[in-house]
Amino acid sequence: QNGKQVAVGVELKARFDEALNIRWAREMEEAGVQVSYGLVNYKVHAKLCLVIRKEEDGLRRYLHMATGNYNPDTARLYTDLGLFTSREDYGEDASNLFNLLTGFCQFQGTKKLVVAPFEFQPVMLDLIQQEAHNARAGKPARIVAKMNSLVDKPIIEALYNAG
C-alpha cells in the first residue's frame, strides 16, 4: 500500500491458530502482500523478519531472527532469544531462505544460518565431534543445548559418545 514489496510466510496448520492465520493471510493478500504457505511436506518453524532498504551506498539488509513467535499474548510467558543484525552474510542467507519459502528457488546453501532439513544434522554432528575431540585433547570443551525435545537418533548417539 505504501510502495513497499512485502512477502510473508503463513503456517496454516499452526496449533490453535488455523482460522486466525487463514483470515490474516486473506487480508494480507487483499492488501497486495505476497503470501506463501510453506513447503510441501515440511512445517516451517523459523521466526525471521528481513527488511531490505535502499540506502545511499546501495541495498542493506536488516534481519531479526528469534526462537519465539512475534506474539504479544505469549511474550511475557516464554523465554526466547532474538538476534538483530545487518551483517551481509546473515542477510544473504535470510534472503535465500525467503526465496526458498516463497517458491522462487531451490535451497541454495548458507554461509551462517543452519537450515533443517537441508544442513542441520550434518552440521550438528560435526560440532559435537569437534567438542569431543577438544575434550579428548585436554582443551576446553562444552556442549550446551536447549530444545523442546530430542528425537534425532544420530545426534543422540553422538552426544552419548561425546560424553
SEFILUM-593011 format. One record per residue (C-alpha): x, y, z; residue in one letter. Coordinates in pm, 1 decimal, padded with zeros to 6 digits. Example, Ala and Ser with C-alpha at 12.3 -4.5 7.8 and 13.67 -1.06 7.14 Angstrom:
2
         c1         c2         c3   res
    01230.0   -00450.0    00780.0     a
    01367.0   -00106.0    00714.0     s
END
This chain:
163
         c1         c2         c3   res
    00000.0    00000.0    00000.0     q
    00290.7    00234.9    00067.8     n
    00507.0    00136.2   -00227.0     g
    00675.5   -00146.1   -00037.7     k
    00710.2   -00505.4   -00151.8     q
    00613.5   -00745.2    00126.1     v
    00639.8   -01123.9    00136.6     a
    00504.5   -01326.3    00428.0     v
    00508.1   -01695.2    00508.9     g
    00195.2   -01813.5    00687.2     v
    00174.2   -02153.5    00854.2     e
   -00187.7   -02255.6    00806.9     l
   -00152.0   -02569.1    01020.1     k
   -00032.3   -02385.9    01330.6     a
   -00168.2   -02520.7    01656.9     r
   -00473.5   -02332.0    01780.2     f
   -00448.9   -02056.8    01515.7     d
   -00562.1   -02207.6    01184.5     e
   -00873.0   -01991.7    01142.1     a
   -00693.4   -01674.8    01250.4     l
   -00399.3   -01746.4    01018.4     n
   -00634.2   -01800.8    00722.8     i
   -00806.6   -01470.0    00794.1     r
   -00473.9   -01284.1    00825.3     w
   -00346.3   -01443.5    00502.9     a
   -00657.1   -01333.3    00310.5     r
   -00634.5   -00978.9    00444.5     e
   -00266.3   -00955.3    00355.3     m
   -00326.4   -01089.5    00003.0     e
   -00603.3   -00832.5   -00046.8     e
   -00355.5   -00561.7    00057.2     a
   -00104.5   -00677.6   -00205.2     g
    00125.0   -00884.8    00016.2     v
    00285.3   -01191.6   -00144.0     q
    00170.2   -01469.4    00090.1     v
    00327.1   -01814.4    00077.1     s
    00207.0   -02115.0    00270.6     y
    00526.3   -02307.1    00336.9     g
    00689.7   -02603.1    00170.7     l
    00506.8   -02923.1    00083.3     v
    00571.0   -03193.4    00347.1     n
    00751.6   -02951.7    00581.4     y
    00644.9   -02740.5    00875.6     k
    00825.9   -02408.5    00879.6     v
    00930.6   -02328.6    01234.5     h
    01154.8   -02029.9    01158.6     a
    01090.6   -01687.2    01302.4     k
    01253.1   -01434.6    01069.9     l
    01191.5   -01076.6    00975.6     c
    01402.0   -00938.7    00689.1     l
    01390.2   -00574.4    00585.8     v
    01579.7   -00471.8    00272.4     i
    01632.5   -00097.7    00240.5     r
    01772.1    00111.0   -00039.2     k
    02032.9    00333.8    00122.9     e
    02291.3    00579.7   -00015.1     e
    02557.4    00309.3   -00056.0     d
    02317.1    00050.1   -00200.0     g
    02082.4   -00213.9   -00063.6     l
    02115.3   -00306.2    00302.6     r
    01950.7   -00599.7    00480.9     r
    01828.9   -00588.6    00839.7     y
    01746.9   -00925.9    00989.6     l
    01575.2   -01028.1    01310.7     h
    01583.6   -01398.9    01397.2     m
    01406.2   -01531.8    01704.1     a
    01326.6   -01855.2    01879.9     t
    00977.5   -01739.4    01967.7     g
    00671.3   -01615.7    01785.7     n
    00602.3   -01248.5    01736.0     y
    00301.6   -01285.2    01964.4     n
    00227.2   -01022.8    02231.8     p
   -00002.6   -01262.3    02420.2     d
    00276.8   -01513.6    02491.2     t
    00576.6   -01277.5    02500.8     a
    00563.9   -01249.6    02880.8     r
    00519.8   -01626.5    02930.1     l
    00813.9   -01767.9    02734.3     y
    01187.3   -01714.3    02740.7     t
    01310.4   -01665.0    02387.4     d
    01620.0   -01536.4    02217.1     l
    01644.6   -01291.9    01932.0     g
    01927.1   -01161.3    01716.7     l
    01909.7   -00839.0    01519.7     f
    02186.1   -00787.4    01265.0     t
    02273.4   -00606.4    00946.1     s
    02570.1   -00833.3    00867.8     r
    02564.4   -00908.4    00497.1     e
    02632.7   -01282.9    00529.4     d
    02332.3   -01333.6    00758.1     y
    02114.7   -01112.8    00537.5     g
    02214.8   -01302.9    00224.3     e
    02131.9   -01634.4    00393.6     d
    01793.5   -01499.0    00503.5     a
    01720.7   -01370.7    00151.7     s
    01797.3   -01715.3    00010.3     n
    01575.2   -01876.5    00273.5     l
    01285.6   -01642.2    00192.2     f
    01336.3   -01715.4   -00178.3     n
    01306.9   -02086.8   -00097.7     l
    00998.0   -02040.7    00119.9     l
    00821.0   -01825.2   -00138.5     t
    00890.0   -02076.9   -00414.6     g
    01133.7   -01853.7   -00602.0     f
    01423.4   -02102.7   -00599.9     c
    01559.7   -02430.3   -00464.9     q
    01773.4   -02443.6   -00149.8     f
    02096.3   -02250.1   -00210.1     q
    02309.7   -02347.3    00089.4     g
    02407.0   -02094.9    00353.8     t
    02713.9   -01921.0    00493.9     k
    02597.7   -01858.7    00851.9     k
    02246.5   -01992.7    00909.8     l
    02192.5   -02366.6    00952.2     v
    01868.4   -02473.9    00785.0     v
    01689.4   -02800.2    00857.7     a
    01629.9   -03039.1    00697.5     p
    01899.3   -02945.0    00447.1     f
    02201.1   -02884.1    00673.0     e
    02112.0   -02917.1    01038.4     f
    02202.9   -03277.4    01118.5     q
    02546.6   -03287.8    00949.6     p
    02643.7   -02950.8    01098.2     v
    02535.6   -03057.2    01448.4     m
    02720.7   -03389.0    01418.7     l
    03037.8   -03204.5    01310.9     d
    03009.6   -02960.3    01601.8     l
    02956.5   -03242.9    01852.8     i
    03257.8   -03431.3    01714.1     q
    03467.9   -03115.3    01731.5     q
    03385.6   -03065.3    02100.8     e
    03450.9   -03433.1    02177.9     a
    03788.7   -03404.9    02002.5     h
    03872.1   -03091.0    02202.6     n
    03781.8   -03266.7    02529.5     a
    03998.4   -03570.0    02446.9     r
    04287.3   -03335.0    02362.2     a
    04255.0   -03165.7    02702.4     g
    04126.3   -02841.8    02553.6     k
    03828.7   -02654.6    02694.7     p
    03513.2   -02818.7    02560.1     a
    03145.8   -02786.2    02634.8     r
    02811.9   -02866.1    02474.5     i
    02504.6   -02681.1    02597.7     v
    02176.8   -02749.0    02419.7     a
    01823.9   -02626.7    02490.6     k
    01533.8   -02777.1    02298.2     m
    01175.2   -02887.7    02343.2     n
    01258.3   -03247.7    02255.1     s
    01537.1   -03451.2    02100.0     l
    01444.4   -03745.8    01878.7     v
    01724.1   -03747.1    01618.8     d
    01899.2   -04080.7    01686.1     k
    02235.5   -03996.0    01522.7     p
    02257.9   -03674.4    01726.2     i
    02159.1   -03857.2    02047.1     i
    02425.8   -04121.6    01980.2     e
    02687.1   -03855.2    01904.7     a
    02606.7   -03676.4    02231.8     l
    02639.3   -04001.5    02429.0     y
    02968.2   -04081.0    02254.6     n
    03099.5   -03730.0    02320.9     a
    03024.3   -03763.7    02693.3     g
END
